[in-house]
């Protein structure tokens, strides 16, 4: 009996060793970010069983492979070709006539080449701060819908906000307006069947994006749709950081108010938001909607230049990350960033430190309290090298800052769904609005400076004086945070 048990134990050890070696080879062959490669190998070697399970669930890379092959095929070729043709002429004209944009024309071309991001000229933008400005504006636009309402959200959560939205959507659906909702299956795991059934009974089409079901659990769990897009009649669009949940309007008992930034866009940039939504819709439902009624003629005369950037595991390039890298590394005066989760890759981290050491004013607002302890401690682990490179880091004290904002040189700004972290850069489906407009950028800068009044500046000496347990927790979080 003892000999049989010894054979079983020996066999198990050999099997575990083989699995470890095979997994390490697979990690190396994937040629991913060196930080992630080292992190995965370290976890598998230090805690083999836990590491192997996590790697199976979260670590295997399916970027540009079968999981998203159908999504690639769902591009709206005719609409896209028309927009791209217009865009080439627009870029050519701007190069000759817009001195301010010429200084940042590299990022315009970059995003045109790496993600077919259309440059749109005639837009009207309204900056919406927090839930008390954003949700009323969304509800008002939905109330005025005549043909269709398209909603894409990472989180839809039962509560007052979702119930108010549901009531309004049911009303519009019974009036004959087409209503389509797409939610992320993991982000909205708590959404009740009753909520879905009530909408479906009223004729609303509602679908989960990448539903997590066995046996394809692992390959789907790791890639989430983090986008927040609302399009009404193809004329009005919303994009930003707010999901459909009560805490985004009323705050949370644990961390206070939810500080966030959203945009309302009227103009040609809405066509780009529509294109992204309908492409995602086709992927989720196999239903192709490319009729002209979803892309109405824009009549806005306001001259605000916007480029909508979409990125995700179906993309050839990490387009949003590349945009951040370009804007940070070419800044002349200042770079102001606000992000709830700061887990940068080596390229972004080097760009931030290099530009700060060169004398550019670099400021980052991070949360003092967070809804994710892993990413919170992971973010803190980067503070020493940032502070030593003359980067000014602030922690927001008045609740939880969830804004994803980048402001550069009074010229260009970005608002959207992407955090400055590895998950947003590589694994999530994200969308940002890049705004080439001094007036909008200065408004965002003014709000940013106002937010700084509710922040504490991080002092390097005080950071080092934290207890050992604090630094140890950061070290552990830094290992695991790139993986999940």
ChimeraX attribute file (.defattr): number of C-alpha atoms within 10 A of each C-alpha:
attribute: neighborCount
match mode: 1-to-1
recipient: residues
	/A:1	6
	/A:2	7
	/A:3	8
	/A:4	9
	/A:5	10
	/A:6	11
	/A:7	12
	/A:8	12
	/A:9	12
	/A:10	12
	/A:11	12
	/A:12	12
	/A:13	12
	/A:14	12
	/A:15	12
	/A:16	15
	/A:17	14
	/A:18	12
	/A:19	16
	/A:20	19
	/A:21	15
	/A:22	12
	/A:23	21
	/A:24	19
	/A:25	12
	/A:26	14
	/A:27	20
	/A:28	15
	/A:29	10
	/A:30	13
	/A:31	11
	/A:32	13
	/A:33	15
	/A:34	12
	/A:35	16
	/A:36	20
	/A:37	19
	/A:38	15
	/A:39	18
	/A:40	25
	/A:41	21
	/A:42	16
	/A:43	19
	/A:44	21
	/A:45	17
	/A:46	11
	/A:47	10
	/A:48	17
	/A:49	15
	/A:50	12
	/A:51	20
	/A:52	22
	/A:53	13
	/A:54	18
	/A:55	21
	/A:56	13
	/A:57	17
	/A:58	18
	/A:59	23
	/A:60	16
	/A:61	19
	/A:62	17
	/A:63	18
	/A:64	15
	/A:65	11
	/A:66	10
	/A:67	16
	/A:68	17
	/A:69	13
	/A:70	15
	/A:71	19
	/A:72	13
	/A:73	12
	/A:74	17
	/A:75	19
	/A:76	16
	/A:77	11
	/A:78	10
	/A:79	15
	/A:80	16
	/A:81	11
	/A:82	10
	/A:83	19
	/A:84	17
	/A:85	11
	/A:86	14
	/A:87	19
	/A:88	14
	/A:89	11
	/A:90	15
	/A:91	22
	/A:92	10
	/A:93	11
	/A:94	15
	/A:95	15
	/A:96	10
	/A:97	11
	/A:98	12
	/A:99	11
	/A:100	15
	/A:101	20
	/A:102	14
	/A:103	12
	/A:104	17
	/A:105	16
	/A:106	15
	/A:107	19
	/A:108	20
	/A:109	16
	/A:110	16
	/A:111	23
	/A:112	20
	/A:113	13
	/A:114	18
	/A:115	18
	/A:116	19
	/A:117	23
	/A:118	28
	/A:119	28
	/A:120	25
	/A:121	22
	/A:122	18
	/A:123	20
	/A:124	19
	/A:125	18
	/A:126	13
	/A:127	17
	/A:128	19
	/A:129	18
	/A:130	23
	/A:131	26
	/A:132	12
	/A:133	14
	/A:134	22
	/A:135	21
	/A:136	11
	/A:137	17
	/A:138	18
	/A:139	14
	/A:140	11
	/A:141	19
	/A:142	23
	/A:143	15
	/A:144	11
	/A:145	19
	/A:146	14
	/A:147	17
	/A:148	19
	/A:149	24
	/A:150	22
	/A:151	18
	/A:152	30
	/A:153	24
	/A:154	27
	/A:155	24
	/A:156	24
	/A:157	21
	/A:158	18
	/A:159	14
	/A:160	15
	/A:161	20
	/A:162	18
	/A:163	16
	/A:164	12
	/A:165	17
	/A:166	18
	/A:167	12
	/A:168	15
	/A:169	25
	/A:170	20
	/A:171	14
	/A:172	24
	/A:173	21
	/A:174	12
	/A:175	11
	/A:176	13
	/A:177	19
	/A:178	20
	/A:179	24
	/A:180	21
	/A:181	20
	/A:182	25
	/A:183	27
	/A:184	23
	/A:185	23
	/A:186	21
	/A:187	18
	/A:188	18
	/A:189	15
	/A:190	12
	/A:191	18
	/A:192	12
	/A:193	8
	/A:194	10
	/A:195	15
	/A:196	16
	/A:197	13
	/A:198	14
	/A:199	20
	/A:200	15
	/A:201	10
	/A:202	15
	/A:203	19
	/A:204	23
	/A:205	17
	/A:206	18
	/A:207	18
	/A:208	21
	/A:209	23
	/A:210	21
	/A:211	18
	/A:212	18
	/A:213	11
	/A:214	9
	/A:215	8
	/A:216	12
	/A:217	15
	/A:218	19
	/A:219	19
	/A:220	21
	/A:221	16
	/A:222	20
	/A:223	25
	/A:224	23
	/A:225	26
	/A:226	24
	/A:227	30
	/A:228	27
	/A:229	26
	/A:230	25
	/A:231	28
	/A:232	26
	/A:233	23
	/A:234	29
	/A:235	22
	/A:236	24
	/A:237	27
	/A:238	26
	/A:239	27
	/A:240	29
	/A:241	27
	/A:242	30
	/A:243	25
	/A:244	25
	/A:245	20
	/A:246	19
	/A:247	20
	/A:248	22
	/A:249	22
	/A:250	16
	/A:251	18
	/A:252	15
	/A:253	9
	/A:254	11
	/A:255	18
	/A:256	16
	/A:257	19
	/A:258	22
	/A:259	23
	/A:260	24
	/A:261	26
	/A:262	26
	/A:263	20
	/A:264	21
	/A:265	22
	/A:266	24
	/A:267	25
	/A:268	29
	/A:269	28
	/A:270	30
	/A:271	27
	/A:272	24
	/A:273	27
	/A:274	24
	/A:275	21
	/A:276	21
	/A:277	23
	/A:278	23
	/A:279	22
	/A:280	23
	/A:281	24
	/A:282	19
	/A:283	21
	/A:284	18
	/A:285	14
	/A:286	13
	/A:287	13
	/A:288	15
	/A:289	14
	/A:290	17
	/A:291	9
	/A:292	10
	/A:293	12
	/A:294	19
	/A:295	18
	/A:296	14
	/A:297	13
	/A:298	16
	/A:299	12
	/A:300	15
	/A:301	11
	/A:302	13
	/A:303	13
	/A:304	20
	/A:305	20
	/A:306	30
	/A:307	23
	/A:308	26
	/A:309	26
	/A:310	25
	/A:311	25
	/A:312	27
	/A:313	23
	/A:314	23
	/A:315	18
	/A:316	12
	/A:317	17
	/A:318	19
	/A:319	26
	/A:320	28
	/A:321	23
	/A:322	18
	/A:323	20
	/A:324	17
	/A:325	18
	/A:326	17
	/A:327	22
	/A:328	26
	/A:329	20
	/A:330	18
	/A:331	18
	/A:332	15
	/A:333	13
	/A:334	18
	/A:335	25
	/A:336	21
	/A:337	22
	/A:338	28
	/A:339	22
	/A:340	27
	/A:341	29
	/A:342	24
	/A:343	26
	/A:344	22
	/A:345	19
	/A:346	13
	/A:347	13
	/A:348	20
	/A:349	17
	/A:350	15
	/A:351	18
	/A:352	24
	/A:353	21
	/A:354	17
	/A:355	23
	/A:356	25
	/A:357	16
	/A:358	11
	/A:359	14
	/A:360	22
	/A:361	19
	/A:362	24
	/A:363	20
	/A:364	20
	/A:365	27
	/A:366	26
	/A:367	26
	/A:368	18
	/A:369	19
	/A:370	19
	/A:371	15
	/A:372	11
	/A:373	14
	/A:374	20
	/A:375	23
	/A:376	23
	/A:377	23
	/A:378	24
	/A:379	23
	/A:380	21
	/A:381	22
	/A:382	17
	/A:383	18
	/A:384	16
	/A:385	13
	/A:386	22
	/A:387	17
	/A:388	13
	/A:389	18
	/A:390	20
	/A:391	24
	/A:392	19
	/A:393	21
	/A:394	22
	/A:395	21
	/A:396	22
	/A:397	19
	/A:398	18
	/A:399	20
	/A:400	24
	/A:401	28
	/A:402	25
	/A:403	29
	/A:404	24
	/A:405	29
	/A:406	25
	/A:407	25
	/A:408	23
	/A:409	20
	/A:410	19
	/A:411	18
	/A:412	23
	/A:413	26
	/A:414	27
	/A:415	25
	/A:416	28
	/A:417	30
	/A:418	29
	/A:419	24
	/A:420	25
	/A:421	21
	/A:422	24
	/A:423	24
	/A:424	27
	/A:425	24
	/A:426	24
	/A:427	22
	/A:428	21
	/A:429	23
	/A:430	26
	/A:431	27
	/A:432	24
	/A:433	23
	/A:434	25
	/A:435	22
	/A:436	25
	/A:437	18
	/A:438	16
	/A:439	13
	/A:440	19
	/A:441	21
	/A:442	18
	/A:443	13
	/A:444	23
	/A:445	20
	/A:446	12
	/A:447	13
	/A:448	18
	/A:449	13
	/A:450	11
	/A:451	19
	/A:452	18
	/A:453	12
	/A:454	14
	/A:455	19
	/A:456	14
	/A:457	14
	/A:458	15
	/A:459	14
	/A:460	15
	/A:461	9
	/A:462	8
	/A:463	15
	/A:464	12
	/A:465	10
	/A:466	10
	/A:467	9
	/A:468	10
	/A:469	9
	/A:470	15
	/A:471	17
	/A:472	13
	/A:473	16
	/A:474	23
	/A:475	16
	/A:476	14
	/A:477	21
	/A:478	23
	/A:479	18
	/A:480	18
	/A:481	22
	/A:482	23
	/A:483	20
	/A:484	15
